[in-house]
C-alpha cells in the first residue's frame, strides 16, 4: 500500500548477499562467519559502495553515517551450496511489517542482491510496495541523476516520484538480466579497463586534471575515484587482476611497469602525495601505519586491517597517503606545476573534434575545418543521450591514440 502517513521513526540499513562455493564447515574452519565474510570481495565492495555514495551525494550532512555502515545496520547474507535463503533480508522486511508507522531504507549495491531469481526479486519488490514503508536505494553513476532504474528511493531516502515505473521495470526482469547485473561475486576485467588504468596513473603522476582523467577512463569523477580506491586495495601479489597490453598483472607489478612503458619517472611517482581514491583521514593513516609495525608478514597485516574495517594499501600508497594528509591545499597545489600541458592541450582539441564529429554525424578524420576554427566554435544546444554515449566512447580512446 503506497500512501502517506505519519512516520514515527526512520531506519537505514545496508544489505548485500555473498555467494560462495565453500561449505558451512569450510567457513567454520576458517573462523566465524563475521570474520570470514569481511575478507570477501562482496563485503569490501559494499563498504566501498557506501563510502562512494556518501562522498558523492553528501548524505552524511543529513544522515548519520552510522545509519548505513555500522556493524549494527549492515546486513550480509552468506549463501553456500546448501543455504540459499536470505534470512537477514527477511528480518528487515519483518521489522517493516511489525512497525507500519516507521520508515525503512534499504541501501543495496544492485538489484541482484534482492533475490536468487527474477521471480524472487519481483515478489520482494511488490512486497515492499504493498507494505508502503520500505524501499531500496540503488545508485548508478552511469545514468543522469545517479539513481538506478530499479531504485525505489531517491536521495531524500524516501520513495521517488515514479515508483510505479520502477515496479513496471522490475516486472520486465528476466533471469538473464540478473546475471549481467551481479557485481557482488568479485572483480572483473571490465571494472579495470586499460583506459581506466592509463587515466589512473596519469592522474596519480599529476600529469592531468580530474575532469580529463575521468573522461579518458570513460567514468564520472565519483566513479573514477571509487574504482581507483578499489584498485589500490588489490594487494594480493599472486592475483593478476589487471589487464594491460594483452597481459594481466598485480597492482604492485603494474605500478612500475606502467611508468616504464609510458616514459614517465617511477621514482618521482612514488615520492608524490596520493591523489586518486577516496578521502582518508589522517587518524586512519596513523592507525594503519601503527598496525603495520606490529606485523612482520603482509598477509597477517592485511587480514587484521580487514578485520578492523581499515583499507588495505601497499607500502607505496601508505606513504603517499601519509604525505597527502600532512599537506595543506596550497602545498598540494604546487604539484599542479607537473601537468603535461601538451597532453592536456591535445586532449582539449580532441574533445572539440569529437563533439563536432558527433553533432554532424561524421568521422573525426572527415572534419573539414581548421583546428583554430574548431577551437573558436561554441556549441549552444545540449547533446542528446545517444550523442553523449558516442562522445564518452570516443574520449575514452584518447590516450591510446595519443601514445601512437
C-alpha positions as CSV (number, residue, x, y, z in Angstrom):
1,X,0.0,0.0,0.0
2,X,1.7,3.1,-1.2
3,X,0.4,6.1,0.7
4,X,1.1,9.0,3.1
5,X,1.1,8.5,6.9
6,X,2.9,9.9,10.0
7,X,6.4,8.4,10.3
8,X,7.4,7.6,13.9
9,X,11.0,6.5,13.3
10,X,13.4,6.2,10.3
11,X,15.7,3.2,9.9
12,X,18.6,2.9,7.5
13,X,20.1,-0.4,6.6
14,X,22.7,-1.6,4.1
15,X,22.5,-5.1,2.6
16,X,24.3,-7.4,0.2
17,X,24.4,-11.1,-0.5
18,X,27.6,-13.1,-0.9
19,X,27.6,-16.3,-2.9
20,X,30.3,-18.8,-2.1
21,X,31.1,-22.4,-3.1
22,X,32.6,-23.0,0.3
23,X,30.6,-25.3,2.7
24,X,29.4,-24.2,6.1
25,X,32.1,-26.5,7.5
26,X,34.8,-24.8,5.5
27,X,33.8,-21.4,6.7
28,X,33.7,-22.5,10.3
29,X,37.2,-24.0,9.9
30,X,38.4,-20.5,8.9
31,X,36.8,-18.8,11.9
32,X,33.4,-17.2,12.4
33,X,31.1,-16.1,9.6
34,X,31.7,-12.5,10.7
35,X,35.4,-12.7,10.4
36,X,35.3,-14.7,7.2
37,X,32.9,-12.6,5.1
38,X,34.9,-9.4,5.9
39,X,37.7,-10.9,3.7
40,X,35.4,-11.3,0.7
41,X,35.0,-9.1,-2.3
42,X,31.3,-8.8,-1.6
43,X,31.9,-7.2,1.8
44,X,34.7,-4.9,0.5
45,X,32.6,-3.8,-2.5
46,X,29.6,-2.9,-0.2
47,X,31.8,-0.8,2.1
48,X,33.4,0.9,-1.0
49,X,29.9,1.5,-2.4
50,X,28.6,3.1,0.8
51,X,31.7,5.3,1.1
52,X,31.3,6.5,-2.5
53,X,27.6,7.3,-2.0
54,X,28.3,9.5,1.0
55,X,31.3,11.1,-0.8
56,X,29.3,11.8,-4.0
57,X,26.0,13.0,-2.6
58,X,26.9,14.4,0.8
59,X,24.4,12.2,2.6
60,X,26.4,12.3,5.8
61,X,25.4,16.0,6.1
62,X,21.8,15.0,6.7
63,X,22.1,11.4,7.8
64,X,24.4,9.8,10.3
65,X,27.0,7.6,8.7
66,X,26.2,5.0,11.3
67,X,22.8,4.7,9.7
68,X,24.3,2.7,6.8
69,X,27.7,1.2,7.5
70,X,27.9,0.4,11.2
71,X,28.0,-3.2,12.2
72,X,24.6,-2.8,13.7
73,X,22.9,-1.8,10.5
74,X,25.0,-3.7,7.9
75,X,23.3,-7.0,7.0
76,X,25.0,-9.6,4.8
77,X,23.6,-13.0,3.9
78,X,26.2,-15.6,3.1
79,X,24.8,-18.2,0.7
80,X,26.6,-21.6,0.5
81,X,25.6,-24.5,-1.8
82,X,23.3,-25.8,1.0
83,X,21.9,-22.4,2.2
84,X,20.3,-20.2,-0.4
85,X,18.0,-18.3,1.9
86,X,18.3,-14.5,2.5
87,X,17.4,-14.7,6.2
88,X,18.8,-11.3,7.2
89,X,17.0,-9.6,4.4
90,X,13.8,-11.2,5.6
91,X,14.5,-10.0,9.1
92,X,14.5,-6.4,7.8
93,X,11.2,-6.9,5.9
94,X,9.7,-8.4,9.0
95,X,10.7,-5.3,11.0
96,X,8.9,-3.2,8.4
97,X,5.8,-5.4,8.7
98,X,5.8,-5.2,12.5
99,X,6.3,-1.4,12.6
100,X,4.0,0.0,9.9
101,X,4.4,3.6,11.0
102,X,8.2,3.5,10.8
103,X,10.2,4.1,7.6
104,X,12.9,1.7,6.4
105,X,15.5,2.5,3.7
106,X,17.5,-0.5,2.4
107,X,20.7,0.6,0.7
108,X,22.0,-2.1,-1.8
109,X,24.7,-2.2,-4.4
110,X,22.5,-3.6,-7.1
111,X,19.1,-5.2,-7.6
112,X,20.6,-8.7,-7.9
113,X,21.2,-9.0,-4.2
114,X,17.5,-8.9,-3.5
115,X,16.8,-12.4,-4.8
116,X,18.3,-15.5,-6.5
117,X,15.9,-15.3,-9.5
118,X,13.9,-12.6,-11.3
119,X,10.7,-14.1,-9.8
120,X,12.1,-13.8,-6.3
121,X,13.2,-10.1,-6.9
122,X,9.7,-9.2,-8.3
123,X,8.0,-10.8,-5.3
124,X,10.1,-8.8,-2.8
125,X,9.7,-5.5,-4.7
126,X,5.9,-5.9,-4.8
127,X,6.0,-6.8,-1.1
128,X,7.9,-3.6,-0.4
129,X,5.3,-1.6,-2.3
130,X,2.4,-3.3,-0.6
131,X,3.9,-2.5,2.8
132,X,4.5,1.1,1.7
133,X,7.1,1.8,4.4
134,X,10.3,0.2,2.9
135,X,12.3,1.0,-0.2
136,X,15.6,0.3,-1.9
137,X,18.3,2.9,-2.6
138,X,20.5,1.8,-5.5
139,X,23.0,4.2,-7.0
140,X,24.1,4.0,-10.6
141,X,26.7,6.6,-11.6
142,X,26.4,5.8,-15.3
143,X,23.0,7.4,-15.6
144,X,21.9,11.1,-15.2
145,X,20.8,11.8,-11.7
146,X,22.8,8.9,-10.2
147,X,19.9,6.6,-9.5
148,X,19.4,3.1,-10.8
149,X,16.2,2.4,-12.7
150,X,15.5,-0.2,-10.0
151,X,15.9,2.2,-7.1
152,X,12.6,2.8,-5.2
153,X,14.0,5.7,-3.2
154,X,15.7,8.9,-4.2
155,X,18.4,10.7,-2.3
156,X,15.9,12.0,0.3
157,X,15.8,8.3,1.3
158,X,12.1,8.2,0.6
159,X,10.1,6.9,-2.3
160,X,10.9,8.6,-5.6
161,X,8.0,10.1,-7.6
162,X,8.0,7.4,-10.3
163,X,7.8,4.3,-8.1
164,X,5.1,2.7,-10.3
165,X,7.5,3.0,-13.3
166,X,10.2,1.3,-11.2
167,X,7.8,-1.6,-10.5
168,X,7.0,-1.9,-14.2
169,X,10.7,-2.2,-15.0
170,X,11.1,-4.8,-12.2
171,X,8.3,-6.8,-13.8
172,X,10.2,-7.0,-17.0
173,X,13.3,-8.5,-15.4
174,X,14.5,-11.9,-16.7
175,X,16.9,-14.2,-15.0
176,X,19.5,-13.4,-17.8
177,X,19.3,-9.7,-16.8
178,X,20.2,-10.6,-13.2
179,X,23.4,-12.4,-14.0
180,X,24.5,-9.4,-16.0
181,X,23.9,-7.1,-13.1
182,X,25.5,-9.3,-10.4
183,X,28.6,-7.5,-9.2
184,X,29.0,-8.9,-5.7
185,X,30.8,-12.1,-6.5
186,X,34.1,-10.5,-7.2
187,X,36.1,-8.2,-9.5
188,X,36.1,-8.5,-13.3
189,X,38.5,-7.2,-16.0
190,X,35.8,-4.9,-17.2
191,X,36.0,-2.9,-14.0
192,X,39.6,-2.1,-14.7
193,X,39.9,-1.3,-18.4
194,X,43.2,-0.2,-19.9
195,X,41.7,3.2,-20.5
196,X,41.0,3.5,-16.7
197,X,44.5,2.2,-15.8
198,X,46.1,4.9,-18.1
199,X,43.9,7.6,-16.6
200,X,44.6,6.5,-13.0
201,X,48.4,6.6,-13.4
202,X,48.4,9.9,-15.4
203,X,46.2,11.5,-12.7
204,X,48.4,10.0,-9.9
205,X,51.5,11.4,-11.5
206,X,50.0,14.9,-11.7
207,X,50.0,14.8,-15.5
208,X,46.3,15.7,-16.0
209,X,43.4,17.2,-14.0
210,X,40.5,15.2,-12.7
211,X,38.0,16.1,-15.4
212,X,40.4,14.8,-18.1
213,X,41.2,11.7,-16.1
214,X,37.6,10.8,-15.7
215,X,36.8,11.3,-19.4
216,X,39.8,9.2,-20.5
217,X,38.6,6.5,-18.1
218,X,35.0,6.8,-19.5
219,X,33.6,7.4,-16.0
220,X,32.1,10.1,-13.8
221,X,34.6,11.7,-11.4
222,X,33.0,10.0,-8.4
223,X,33.1,6.5,-10.0
224,X,36.7,7.2,-11.1
225,X,37.8,7.8,-7.5
226,X,35.8,4.9,-6.2
227,X,37.3,2.5,-8.7
228,X,40.8,4.0,-8.0
229,X,40.5,3.1,-4.4
230,X,39.2,-0.3,-5.3
231,X,42.2,-1.0,-7.5
232,X,44.7,0.4,-4.9
233,X,43.4,-2.2,-2.4
234,X,44.3,-5.2,-4.7
235,X,47.3,-6.0,-2.6
236,X,47.4,-9.8,-3.3
237,X,50.7,-10.2,-5.2
238,X,49.5,-13.5,-6.6
239,X,46.3,-12.1,-8.0
240,X,46.8,-11.0,-11.6
241,X,43.6,-9.0,-11.9
242,X,44.7,-6.0,-14.0
243,X,44.8,-6.3,-17.8
244,X,47.4,-4.2,-19.7
245,X,48.8,-4.7,-23.2
246,X,47.4,-8.2,-23.5
247,X,48.8,-9.4,-20.2
248,X,47.5,-9.5,-16.6
249,X,49.3,-8.0,-13.6
250,X,49.0,-7.5,-9.9
251,X,48.6,-3.9,-8.8
252,X,52.2,-3.8,-7.4
253,X,53.6,-5.1,-10.7
254,X,51.6,-2.7,-12.8
255,X,52.7,0.4,-10.8
256,X,56.3,0.2,-12.0
257,X,55.6,-1.4,-15.4
258,X,53.1,1.3,-16.4
259,X,55.7,4.1,-15.8
260,X,58.4,2.1,-17.7
261,X,56.1,1.7,-20.7
262,X,54.9,5.3,-20.7
263,X,58.2,7.0,-20.4
264,X,57.5,8.7,-17.0
265,X,59.5,8.6,-13.8
266,X,58.5,5.8,-11.4
267,X,60.9,7.3,-8.8
268,X,59.1,10.6,-9.0
269,X,55.7,8.9,-8.8
270,X,56.4,7.1,-5.5
271,X,57.5,10.3,-3.9
272,X,54.3,12.2,-4.8
273,X,51.3,12.5,-2.5
274,X,48.3,10.2,-3.1
275,X,45.7,11.8,-5.4
276,X,43.2,9.3,-6.8
277,X,40.8,7.5,-4.5
278,X,38.6,8.3,-1.5
279,X,39.3,10.8,1.2
280,X,41.3,9.3,4.1
281,X,41.5,10.9,7.5
282,X,45.0,11.4,9.0
283,X,43.9,9.3,12.0
284,X,43.1,6.3,9.7
285,X,46.5,6.5,8.1
286,X,48.2,6.8,11.5
287,X,46.3,3.7,12.7
288,X,47.3,1.7,9.5
289,X,51.0,2.7,10.0
290,X,50.9,1.8,13.7
291,X,49.3,-1.6,12.8
292,X,52.0,-2.2,10.1
293,X,54.8,-2.1,12.8
294,X,53.1,-4.8,14.7
295,X,53.1,-7.4,11.9
296,X,56.1,-8.9,10.1
297,X,54.0,-10.7,7.5
298,X,52.0,-8.8,5.0
299,X,49.2,-11.3,4.8
300,X,48.7,-11.1,8.6
301,X,48.8,-7.3,8.4
302,X,46.2,-7.1,5.6
303,X,44.0,-9.7,7.4
304,X,44.0,-7.5,10.6
305,X,43.2,-4.4,8.5
306,X,40.2,-6.1,7.0
307,X,39.0,-7.3,10.5
308,X,39.2,-3.8,11.8
309,X,37.5,-2.3,8.7
310,X,40.6,-0.5,7.6
311,X,41.6,-0.2,3.9
312,X,44.4,-2.4,2.7
313,X,47.1,-0.5,0.8
314,X,50.7,-1.2,-0.4
315,X,53.6,0.4,1.4
316,X,54.0,2.8,-1.5
317,X,50.4,4.0,-1.3
318,X,50.5,4.2,2.5
319,X,53.5,6.6,2.3
320,X,51.7,8.5,-0.4
321,X,48.6,8.9,1.7
322,X,50.8,9.9,4.7
323,X,52.3,12.6,2.6
324,X,48.9,13.8,1.4
325,X,47.2,14.1,4.8
326,X,50.1,16.1,6.1
327,X,49.8,18.7,3.4
328,X,47.7,21.8,3.1
329,X,45.7,22.5,-0.1
330,X,48.2,25.2,-1.0
331,X,51.1,22.7,-0.7
332,X,49.2,20.2,-2.8
333,X,48.6,22.8,-5.5
334,X,52.3,23.1,-6.0
335,X,52.3,19.7,-7.7
336,X,50.0,21.0,-10.4
337,X,53.1,22.5,-12.0
338,X,53.9,19.0,-13.1
339,X,50.9,19.0,-15.5
340,X,51.7,17.9,-19.1
341,X,50.3,21.0,-20.9
342,X,50.9,19.4,-24.3
343,X,48.9,16.4,-23.4
344,X,46.1,18.5,-21.8
345,X,46.0,20.8,-24.8
346,X,45.9,17.9,-27.2
347,X,43.0,16.4,-25.3
348,X,41.1,19.7,-25.3
349,X,41.3,19.9,-29.1
350,X,40.4,16.2,-29.4
351,X,37.3,16.8,-27.3
352,X,36.3,19.6,-29.7
353,X,36.9,17.3,-32.6
354,X,34.8,14.5,-31.0
355,X,31.9,16.8,-30.3
356,X,31.9,18.4,-33.8
357,X,32.0,14.9,-35.4
358,X,29.2,13.6,-33.2
359,X,27.0,16.6,-33.8
360,X,27.5,16.4,-37.6
361,X,27.4,12.6,-37.7
362,X,30.8,12.3,-39.4
363,X,34.1,10.6,-38.6
364,X,36.8,12.7,-36.9
365,X,39.0,12.2,-39.9
366,X,36.4,13.9,-42.2
367,X,36.3,17.2,-40.2
368,X,36.7,19.9,-42.9
369,X,37.6,23.0,-40.8
370,X,40.9,24.1,-39.3
371,X,41.9,23.4,-35.6
372,X,41.7,27.2,-34.9
373,X,38.2,27.4,-36.3
374,X,37.2,24.4,-34.3
375,X,38.6,25.9,-31.1
376,X,36.5,29.0,-31.7
377,X,33.2,27.2,-32.0
378,X,30.8,27.4,-29.1
379,X,28.1,24.7,-29.2
380,X,24.8,26.0,-27.8
381,X,22.5,23.0,-27.8
382,X,23.0,20.1,-25.4
383,X,23.9,16.7,-26.7
384,X,21.3,14.1,-26.8
385,X,21.6,10.9,-24.6
386,X,22.8,9.0,-27.7
387,X,25.3,11.7,-28.6
388,X,26.7,11.7,-25.1
389,X,27.2,8.0,-25.3
390,X,29.2,8.4,-28.5
391,X,31.2,11.2,-27.0
392,X,32.0,9.1,-24.0
393,X,33.3,6.3,-26.1
394,X,35.4,8.5,-28.4
395,X,37.0,10.4,-25.4
396,X,37.9,7.1,-23.6
397,X,40.1,6.2,-26.6
398,X,42.1,9.4,-26.5
399,X,45.3,8.2,-24.7
400,X,45.6,5.1,-26.8
401,X,45.6,7.4,-29.9
402,X,47.8,9.9,-28.3
403,X,50.5,7.4,-27.5
404,X,50.7,6.3,-31.1
